[in-house]
């Protein structure tokens, strides 16, 4: 699939760094690909943190914006949030 701008929501920030929530049916392997967030290049800053929720396979990852130059955005591979319920 592709990036959906309406699914990227700023939930906080300060000093030029923002925290975002992004919900998508795309797997993290697609989301962390270079250029996935290009359509949001005017919104994202280097070091911004994005909480990515995969709505198809319920998983959550944190990615950070590593670069944003000439309209090309690249984010980190992602750090998975462990979501277990052992009760």
N, C-alpha and C positions, 0 to 999 in steps of 0.2 A: 504494500500500500504506500501511501505518501503522507507527508506532513499535513496536518489539518490545523490551521491557525486558530480556529475557535476552541481547540482543545488545549491550547497553551495559555495558562492563567497565572499571572503574577500574584503571589500570595504574601510577599513582603520584600523588604530590602532596605538598604541604606549605604551611604558612602560609595555609591557606584556599583554595588554588588546586589544582585537580586536572587530571590528564591521563587522558583516556578513549579507549578504542577502541570503535568502533561499526561492525559489519558488517551490510549490508542489501542487498537487491536494488533498493531505491529509488534513483533518480537523485538527484544532489546538489540539483537544482532542487526536489525534494520535501522533502528533508531540511532545507534551509535556509529553508523556509517557516516563518513565525511560527506557533507553537503545535504544531509537529511533536513537540517534546520535552516537551510539557506533562505527560505521565505520569511524567516524571523530574524534575519541578520540585523535589521534596524532596531530590534528590541533587545537582543542578547548581548551581554558584555562578557569579556574574558573573566573567568572565575565565577560566573553565575552558576548556581546549583539548580538542577532540574530533577524533580521527583517524577519518575516515569512509571506509570501504572499500566501494565498490559491487561486489557480488559478481556482478551480472548483466553489467555493462559494466565490466571491470576498470579502475577508476580509484581514486585516493586523493586526498582533500581534507582540509585542516585547517580547522575552523570553531571560532570562539570564542563563548562565551555572552555576548551583549551585554546582555541584560536577563532578569530572572526576578522578576516581580512578580505577586502575586495568582494564582499558579499558571500564568501565561502565560510561556513561555520563547521567546526569540527569539535566534537565532544569526546569525553573519556569513554572507555569501554563500559563503565558502569560498575557499581558496587551493589550487589544484591542484598536486599533486606530479607533476613531470615524470618519466615512467616510460619511458625509451627504452633500447634495447639495440642499440648500433651495431656490435657485433662479429659 
